[in-house]
Amino acid sequence: MREYQTNKLHLKFDYETIERDFDIYQIKQKAEEKKYISQEVLDNVSEEQYITAVQWIYGNTALVLLEKDKISTYAFKKKMRERFPDITVCQIKGLFDEKVREKYFGEGDIQLARLLFNSLRPYKSEIFHRNNIMGKLFYQNPKWKSKDTVYFVQIHLDYSFHLILKVVTFTKDTGDSGGYVFDKSTGNFRRALKTDKGTKYVKKNKNTKSTVPFLNIENMEKFEASKMGVLKQFVEDVRTYLRDYIEINFETMEEMMSHDKKWEKYSIKVKENESKIYEKEAAKRLSSHMIAIVDECNTETSKKIADDFQAFLKKVYGIGSMPGGSVSSGTYNLRIIHDKGYYKGENDLHDEIFNKCIVQHITVENYKKCDLEKNPEFYAIIQELFIKEDIVNKQLTMFNWSETLGKSGKTWAFVSFKKDDTDIR
């Protein structure tokens, strides 16, 4: 079975390194009339230079991440009270204690993961922009901006540890208060200050949305502007900048099926049908051309090879073939010849070149008879014919080679060519 990845994350934390490098606080906005901590508080706290990240938890509660000893606990609490009189501050210590983590970070340390993700600070390049606003992490392609709107992909880890990519849109605001702006000096998207002039944006309501394609592989530029392009960038960022603190891996379909009984029937069906799906794809492609078997040896062994290959095509793919007098274009050609030792450098059929023809050789000396459906040579021949067809047509076809390789008992091998200036031919 091929390994498909889901959007569910498996997380592994290095608590010792986190405690070594960071101080973590819980803040609460205790005003009775406020059921939720205000976005203004989250944004203003996150914009303090000594703050690494802010993460809203629930209701009136949030987490704050600071570089270790950047500011003392006393000084931090004092600054918070001076700026936000209705905020209480509590430092979180003892991350090795599971009860402490469960109390402040929830089951599976999900809030700690979110907080670390939010520590990916604002960044701007020609490919993408990264911003932290409202205690959330946003990625933006420079082209996701029109005359009146700007939109982002929000990275959200839900309570089941599924990574969700949500499109969030902001539109121009005609009012003078609140909203967000693009900082003129850094280009970062941030909460507007009273002194900010010019265009401001506010978050659109849920009924009006912008669209980001899930996947576009037409070219690299369009891939980078798709959700999968954003996901690739996010994963690279985490594995580059947060590798000392958190390790992320995606759960595979097979892992999910193994512990979720509702997938059992689907799992069995996939395992049973996967080979059949491949065979149907290959049969469809093989039937697009005539298949000719060109026997250049005319021996008992070569005739046996031709008969076996015809039977293989019929049994596995349900298609026929025919003897051919010579190699022809527009045809899949299997050419039966002797090995190089037979020709001894004279009239060697291996050296013949057929322009714009799809040709694969098989030698009588190396042929080994075995069960038709498990014959690795025949599966390899089909694979080579498809590859050579792409070469002739100067194209690259996306095709599931795993089934072919699995049945042939072979694997891909990638090699590099070392240039040797003395080797001139």
C-alpha positions in Angstrom: 0.0 0.0 0.0 1.3 3.5 -0.9 1.9 5.8 2.1 -0.6 8.7 2.0 -0.2 11.4 4.5 -3.2 13.1 6.3 -3.4 16.6 7.8 -3.2 15.2 11.3 0.0 16.1 13.2 2.1 14.0 15.5 4.0 16.3 17.9 7.1 15.7 19.9 8.4 18.4 22.3 11.8 19.0 23.9 10.6 20.4 27.2 14.1 20.9 28.6 15.2 23.1 25.7 11.9 25.1 25.8 12.4 25.9 29.5 16.1 26.7 28.8 15.3 29.3 26.1 11.9 30.7 27.1 9.7 32.0 29.8 6.0 31.3 29.5 3.2 33.2 31.1 -0.6 33.0 31.2 -2.5 36.3 31.1 -6.1 36.8 31.9 -8.3 39.8 31.3 -10.5 39.9 34.5 -13.1 42.6 33.6 -16.4 41.0 34.3 -18.1 42.4 31.3 -15.5 40.9 29.0 -16.1 37.2 28.3 -13.2 37.2 25.7 -9.8 38.8 25.9 -9.8 41.6 23.4 -7.9 41.3 20.1 -6.4 44.7 20.8 -4.8 43.3 23.9 -3.4 40.3 22.0 -2.0 42.5 19.2 -0.6 45.2 21.5 1.1 42.5 23.7 2.6 40.7 20.7 4.0 44.0 19.4 6.2 44.5 22.5 9.8 44.0 21.5 10.5 41.6 24.3 7.5 39.3 23.4 8.2 36.3 21.2 4.7 35.0 20.7 1.1 35.3 22.0 -1.6 32.6 21.7 -5.2 33.0 22.6 -6.4 30.0 24.6 -10.1 30.4 25.4 -12.4 33.1 26.8 -10.4 35.8 28.5 -7.1 33.7 28.7 -4.0 33.7 26.6 -0.4 32.5 26.7 2.7 34.7 26.2 6.2 33.4 25.2 9.3 35.4 26.0 13.0 34.8 25.4 14.6 33.6 28.6 15.6 36.4 31.0 14.8 39.0 28.4 12.8 40.7 31.1 12.3 39.7 34.8 9.0 38.3 36.0 8.5 41.3 38.2 9.2 43.8 35.4 6.9 41.9 33.0 4.0 41.9 35.4 4.5 45.5 36.2 4.5 46.5 32.5 1.3 44.4 31.9 -0.5 46.1 34.8 0.6 49.6 33.8 -0.6 49.1 30.2 -3.6 46.8 30.9 -4.9 47.3 34.5 -7.4 44.5 34.1 -4.8 41.9 33.2 -3.4 39.3 35.6 -0.2 37.5 35.0 1.0 34.0 36.0 4.3 32.4 35.1 4.2 28.8 34.1 7.0 26.6 35.4 7.8 22.9 35.5 7.1 21.7 32.0 8.3 18.2 32.9 5.2 17.9 35.1 2.4 16.4 33.0 -0.3 17.9 35.3 1.2 21.4 34.8 1.2 21.0 31.1 -2.4 19.6 31.0 -3.6 22.5 33.2 -2.1 25.3 31.0 -1.6 23.7 27.6 -4.5 21.2 27.3 -4.6 17.6 26.2 -1.5 16.7 24.1 0.1 20.1 24.8 -1.9 21.6 21.9 -1.7 25.2 23.2 2.1 24.9 23.6 2.3 23.8 19.9 0.2 26.7 18.8 2.3 29.1 20.9 5.5 27.8 19.4 4.0 28.1 15.8 3.1 31.7 16.6 6.7 32.4 17.5 7.5 32.3 13.8 7.9 36.1 13.6 6.8 38.4 10.8 8.8 37.9 7.7 8.7 39.3 4.2 10.2 38.0 0.9 9.3 37.9 -2.8 7.7 34.5 -2.3 5.7 34.9 0.9 4.9 37.1 3.8 4.4 35.8 7.4 2.4 37.8 10.0 1.2 37.4 13.6 -2.0 39.2 14.3 -4.8 38.6 16.8 -2.7 35.8 18.4 -2.8 33.9 15.1 -0.3 32.9 12.4 -0.9 34.1 8.8 0.9 33.5 5.6 0.4 35.6 2.5 1.4 35.5 -1.1 2.4 39.0 -2.4 -0.3 38.7 -5.1 -3.2 38.1 -2.6 -3.9 41.8 -2.6 -6.4 43.8 -4.8 -7.6 47.3 -4.9 -9.9 46.9 -1.9 -9.0 43.6 -0.2 -6.1 41.6 1.1 -6.3 38.0 2.2 -4.2 35.5 4.0 -4.0 31.7 4.8 -4.3 31.2 8.5 -2.4 28.2 10.0 -4.7 26.6 12.5 -4.2 23.5 14.6 -7.6 22.2 15.8 -8.2 20.2 19.0 -7.9 16.9 17.1 -4.4 18.0 16.0 -5.5 18.5 12.4 -3.7 21.3 10.6 -6.3 23.5 8.9 -5.5 26.2 6.3 -8.2 28.8 6.5 -8.5 31.8 4.1 -9.1 35.1 6.0 -10.0 38.3 4.1 -9.5 41.9 5.2 -11.1 44.8 3.3 -10.4 48.5 3.2 -12.0 50.5 6.1 -13.3 54.0 5.6 -13.4 54.7 9.4 -10.6 56.3 11.4 -10.5 54.0 14.4 -9.0 50.5 14.7 -8.2 48.2 11.9 -4.9 47.0 10.5 -2.2 48.5 8.2 0.9 47.5 6.3 3.8 49.0 8.1 5.6 51.5 5.8 9.0 50.6 7.1 8.8 46.8 7.4 5.9 45.9 5.2 4.4 43.7 8.0 0.6 43.6 8.5 -0.1 44.9 12.0 -2.8 46.6 14.1 -3.1 50.3 13.3 -1.9 52.8 15.7 -3.6 56.2 16.4 -0.7 57.9 14.6 -1.1 55.7 11.4 -2.4 57.5 8.3 -3.5 56.1 5.0 -5.3 52.8 4.1 -6.6 50.6 6.9 -8.2 47.2 6.7 -10.8 45.4 8.8 -11.6 41.7 8.9 -14.5 40.7 6.6 -17.5 38.9 7.8 -17.8 35.1 7.4 -20.2 35.3 4.4 -17.6 37.0 2.1 -14.5 35.0 1.3 -11.5 35.0 -1.0 -10.3 31.9 -2.7 -6.9 30.2 -2.6 -6.6 27.1 -4.7 -5.8 23.9 -2.8 -3.1 22.9 -5.3 -1.7 24.2 -8.5 1.3 22.6 -10.1 1.2 24.4 -13.4 4.4 26.1 -12.4 6.4 26.9 -9.3 4.9 30.4 -8.9 1.4 29.1 -8.9 2.3 26.3 -6.6 3.7 28.7 -4.1 0.4 30.7 -4.3 -1.7 27.6 -3.4 -2.6 26.1 0.0 -0.1 23.3 -0.5 2.6 25.8 -1.3 1.8 27.6 2.0 1.8 24.2 3.8 5.2 23.4 2.4 6.6 26.8 3.5 5.1 26.4 7.0 6.5 22.9 7.5 9.9 24.1 6.3 9.8 27.1 8.7 8.9 24.8 11.7 11.6 22.3 10.8 14.2 25.1 10.3 13.4 27.6 13.1 11.7 25.5 15.7 13.6 22.2 15.3 15.1 22.5 18.8 11.7 22.7 20.4 9.2 20.8 18.5 9.1 18.0 15.9 6.1 17.6 13.6 5.2 14.6 11.4 2.0 13.9 9.5 0.0 10.8 10.4 -0.3 8.4 7.4 -3.6 6.9 6.2 -2.4 3.5 7.2 -1.7 4.7 10.8 -5.2 6.4 10.9 -6.9 3.2 9.7 -5.0 1.1 12.2 -6.6 2.8 15.2 -9.9 4.0 13.8 -12.3 1.1 13.2 -14.6 3.1 10.9 -11.8 2.9 8.3 -11.4 -0.9 8.4 -13.6 -1.6 5.4 -12.0 1.2 3.4 -8.5 0.0 4.3 -9.3 -3.6 3.1 -10.9 -2.2 -0.1 -7.9 -0.1 -0.9 -5.4 -2.9 -0.4 -7.5 -5.2 -2.6 -8.1 -2.7 -5.4 -4.8 -0.8 -5.6 -3.2 -3.3 -7.9 -6.3 -3.5 -10.0 -6.4 0.3 -10.3 -2.8 0.3 -11.5 -3.5 -2.5 -14.0 -6.5 -0.5 -15.4 -4.3 2.6 -15.9 -1.5 0.6 -17.6 -4.0 -1.3 -19.8 -5.6 2.0 -20.9 -2.2 3.3 -21.9 -1.1 0.1 -23.6 -4.2 -0.1 -25.6 -3.5 3.3 -27.2 -0.9 1.8 -29.4 -0.3 -1.5 -31.3 2.1 -3.8 -29.5 4.5 -5.5 -31.8 6.9 -8.3 -30.9 9.9 -8.2 -33.3 11.8 -11.5 -33.1 15.3 -11.0 -34.5 16.6 -14.4 -33.3 14.1 -16.9 -34.6 15.1 -19.6 -32.1 13.0 -21.8 -29.8 13.8 -19.6 -26.9 12.9 -16.4 -28.7 9.6 -17.9 -29.8 8.9 -18.9 -26.2 9.6 -15.3 -25.1 7.2 -14.0 -27.7 4.5 -16.5 -26.6 5.0 -15.8 -22.9 4.8 -12.0 -23.4 1.6 -12.3 -25.4 0.1 -14.5 -22.7 1.3 -12.0 -20.0 -0.4 -9.0 -21.8 -3.6 -11.0 -22.2 -3.7 -12.3 -18.6 -2.6 -9.1 -16.7 -3.9 -6.3 -18.9 -6.5 -8.0 -21.1 -4.9 -6.8 -24.3 -3.4 -8.5 -27.3 -0.2 -8.1 -29.4 1.1 -9.2 -32.8 4.3 -10.4 -34.4 6.1 -7.6 -36.2 8.6 -7.9 -39.1 10.4 -4.8 -38.1 10.4 -1.9 -35.7 7.9 0.8 -36.6 6.9 4.2 -35.2 3.6 4.8 -33.4 3.9 1.3 -31.9 5.2 -0.3 -28.7 8.0 -2.5 -30.0 9.4 -5.4 -28.0 12.6 -6.5 -29.8 14.0 -9.9 -29.0 17.8 -10.1 -29.6 20.9 -11.8 -28.4 23.2 -10.4 -25.7 26.3 -8.4 -26.7 28.6 -11.4 -26.4 26.8 -13.1 -29.3 27.5 -10.3 -31.8 31.2 -9.8 -30.7 31.1 -6.2 -32.0 29.9 -7.1 -35.5 26.4 -6.0 -36.6 25.5 -5.6 -33.0 21.7 -5.0 -32.9 22.1 -3.2 -29.5 23.7 -0.3 -31.4 20.9 0.3 -33.9 19.1 3.6 -33.4 15.4 4.0 -34.2 14.4 7.7 -34.5 11.0 8.5 -33.0 10.3 4.8 -32.2 9.4 3.2 -28.9 11.7 0.2 -28.6 12.6 -2.1 -25.7 15.1 -5.0 -26.0 15.0 -8.4 -24.3 17.8 -10.9 -24.7 17.3 -14.7 -25.1 20.4 -15.5 -23.1 19.1 -13.7 -20.0 15.5 -14.7 -20.1 14.3 -16.7 -17.1 10.9 -18.3 -17.2 8.6 -17.8 -14.2 5.0 -17.3 -13.3 3.5 -14.9 -15.8 1.8 -12.6 -13.3 5.1 -12.4 -11.3 7.5 -12.0 -14.1 9.7 -9.1 -13.2 11.2 -8.7 -16.7 7.8 -8.2 -18.3 6.7 -5.6 -15.7 10.0 -3.8 -16.3 9.5 -3.9 -20.1 6.1 -2.2 -19.6 7.7 0.5 -17.5 10.5 1.1 -20.0 8.1 1.3 -22.9 6.1 4.1 -21.1 9.3 6.0 -20.2 10.6 5.7 -23.8 7.3 6.9 -25.1 7.6 10.1 -23.0 11.2 10.6 -24.3 10.0 10.2 -27.9 7.1 12.7 -27.3 9.3 15.0 -25.2 6.8 14.9 -22.3 6.6 13.8 -18.7 3.6 11.7 -17.7 2.6 11.4 -14.1 2.2 7.7 -13.5 2.0 5.3 -10.5 5.3 3.4 -10.8 5.1 2.0 -7.3 3.0 -1.0 -8.4 5.3 -1.8 -11.3 8.4 -1.6 -9.1 6.7 -3.6 -6.3 5.9 -6.4 -8.6 9.3 -6.4 -10.4 11.1 -6.5 -7.1 13.2 -3.4 -8.1 13.6 0.0 -6.6 14.6 3.4 -8.0 18.3 4.2 -7.9 19.4 7.9 -8.3 23.0 8.4 -9.3 25.1 11.5 -10.1 27.6 11.8 -13.0 31.1 13.0 -12.0 32.6 14.9 -14.9 36.0 13.8 -16.0 37.7 16.1 -18.4 40.0 13.4 -19.6 37.1 11.3 -20.7 36.5 12.8 -24.1 34.6 10.8 -26.8 
